[in-house]
Amino acid sequence: MAQLEPKAKFLTVAEVASMMRVSTMTVYRLIKAGELGSVRVGKSYRIKEDDVDRYLASRYIEAG
């Protein structure tokens, strides 16, 4: 079993969608495609804030 950092902050799908300014369905698609890591808690998903930051950084494109 993978170890998690003791102070890892987990976000809901709605919180991630709000942060990224996309729909919740887009977040679910990213999870299903394996592009965004998540943890299943019952019927809900939780996403580490660090994983969201890493995903956004990997998609960052410099203008110019």
C-alpha positions, 0 to 999 in steps of 0.5 A: 500500500502506498504511503501518503504524506501526513499533511496532504490536502485532499480536494473534492471533484467540485473544488478541483473543477472550481480551481481549474475553471472547468466542469466537474465532468471534465475532472471525472474524465481526467480521473478516468483517463488516468491524467489526474490521480485520485482516491476513492472514498465510498462513492466519491473521489478525492484528489491531492492538491499536489496532484492538481498542481502537478497536472496544471504545471505539466500543461503549462504553455508559455506564450510567445 
